[in-house]
Amino acid sequence: MQNKKTGTGYKYRLLGFTLLGVLLLFFLALLGNEVWIRYRDALINAQKEQMLLTVETLSNDMQEAFEEKADDLTAIVRMGTGLDLEGRARIYRDFVTGRSDYIDNLIEKDREGKVVWTYEEETFTTSYRTMHLQRGVRFEETMNDRGKIRLLLSMETETGSLCFVLDAAAYFERISGITIGTNGYFLVKDQEGIILMYPTENQLGMDVIEGRKEMFPGADLTSLEEMLEDQEAGNTATAEYYSYWWSDPALPRVRKIAAYAPVRLQDGFLIISAVMDYEDIYRPIRNGFQSMIGVMIIAALILLAVMAVWFVLLRQNRRDQEEILYLRELNKVLEETHRTEEALEQKQRLQIMGAVTGGIAHEFNNLLTPIMGYADMLMLELDEDSDAYDNAREIFSASEKARDIIRQISQMSRKNMETTYQYIDGAEFLTRSLKMVRSMAPANVQIEEDINLGGAGFMGNKTQMNQVLLNLALNAFQAIGRDQGGMIQIEARLIPRDALGSYGLDSSSSVWERYLRISLRDNGCGMDKMTMEQIFTPFFTTKENGTGFGLAIAESLITSHRGFITVSSRPGEGSVFHVFLPAAKKADENRLHDAAASGGYEEGGHKILVVDDNVKILQELTGQFGKLGVTIRTCANTAEAEEQLASHVYQVLLIDNELSRAGGDNMGIDFAMSIRQKYNGLLIIVMADKIRKEIVEARQAGLINAYLEKPVSVQELIETIQVTASEIR
């Protein structure tokens, strides 16, 4: 009896454990199914979001592409305004042949709608819908006589209209290369359901519903119609629906996923869609989930096997991680400290270099001022036909070159610097520059010059214009090469403003009556039209180790001198560069000399007070003005200047801006500000080592009347005084 009860209890317990196991398995099955559903839905939604993101990106790209073409159309219309048909045709042909995208035709019509020019004869048989883009550009969907969908962008012009023809198939190739699933594809239709872009041509121009009903009678398109209503409302979304693979002759009905977005125009939109088979998403998810379950089971077994070891090593592992983290942070702090120290040292070195460079420039300017001054005095005393006069002139010219070099060096320490221009004799400049060009010319290159400028010159910077001529010459040397003999011809002429038109330049807005034309011709390899269009573009180069900056810098410098540069060339026939600079007249030196010698700057003219803390400069200026018969007063500091201004009447104040280093770099400007209101009729001219922003702003604000960059000569001072006085009068 006991044994029977014991056996019955065992059976009940076994049954209870069995039921518990079944319930546990059932619970695990429900849990696994819930995990599976969540996993499947999450991945499918992620794929939908990815498809929607792709479609939105393509929609934005298409909208931007249409707007870009509308901008191009507007620019072409603007370029052709005022030209005859031949001129406009040249612009049209260059535009079409120069494009590599989906614009393959351009049509101009007159006001009656008659075609007056087209790149390619084309007939449009069907027009589906017309909309508008910005700035009066019309957008039209058409089909030509070859069954190709063409998108027309047209705009009214002064003579009629101009139309860009966009090949829809060429544009569709850009997006159809994106892979979506096994059988997925993209399509573009308008808001009325007309198919404009599709993988197969037999459905182009067809209504997406009515056309397919005619092609595939009996097909169930209910689900497709519901989705199309949402698309035609201009919505951006994804949808699951049932449809067919239209390119498959068996016409299988499948479940599909579509993502769609509108391409917004001004008064309408197109619809771009991405379509793929639902199974292309579901099948990999299912296989992946099954593989994941298998991996999880194996991982669970492995996890149980290593659990004991993991618990033992956990504490030690945490301790090691904390130590590694501490060492990593310490190393990061040390590296950052080291980088900061290096950056600080580099900054200090640059500051020291700037300060030293500025000091060197200042001292050299003080040395060059008396050299230039005494050379100028010698030239005033000597006969212009004598050898001594030529020697003095060479000293003065060398001093000018040294001054330019010092100014370039001082750029390392300058802020807010502006380029200063001076009168440059054209023939003298070219003669000196060509000496340097000849010294650099290869042995196989001969240089011929023909300079006839009639004594004309230009206002400019010698260093910069030397760089322009040198860049053009080096370019010619490289075009000629070293394998055969070459020739470079440099010609300089003075031409009237109207002659600019013969070089393709617009002279209508020019205020200069004459220009210096400097032409450099070589017999090198020449250039084709495409190369000529890019030679002035930064970074463009045809040389193996070129930087692409030489001609770009040359054009920039010529433009800053209010000039122009043009080029003409043919492959194998050499090249010719034309540089045009506004012609300027040099001040009449004899008139200035006579005015000064007659005392025009003393009792009857301008009484001059010079303030500079450099005794040599004061002595040199006193001597030079004395040679011209002008007596000046000099002061070594602002205190003496205050006393002189208070006790005597002066009309001109020449003051050095860097009077006292202890008082800062703008002592001259500060002194001018302090006396401007007190001596309102006084002409204040500042002499400075560096033309800073503060000096330019002081000139613009009327705190000073003019400024000069040191070293300066008496000739420059007299001319500046005359010009400034005449401006005030």
TAHU-V845484 format. One record per helix or strand of 2 or more residues. SS is the DSSP state (H for helix, E for strand). FROM is the first residue (numbers start at 1). LEN is the number of residues. If there is no record, write none. Layout:
ss = <SS:SS>
from = <FROM:FROM>
len = <LEN:LEN>
This chain:
ss = <H:H:E:E:E:H:E:E:E:H:E:E:H:H:H:E:E:E:H:H:E:H:E:E:H:E:H:E:H:H:E:E:H:E:H:E:H:E:H:H:E:H:E:H>
from = <2:85:103:115:124:134:138:149:160:168:185:194:201:210:222:237:253:269:278:387:422:426:445:457:462:486:497:514:529:550:564:575:589:608:615:633:638:652:661:667:683:693:706:714>
len = <79:14:8:4:9:3:7:8:8:9:6:4:3:6:11:8:12:9:104:27:4:15:8:4:19:11:7:9:4:11:6:8:9:4:13:3:10:5:3:9:6:9:4:15>
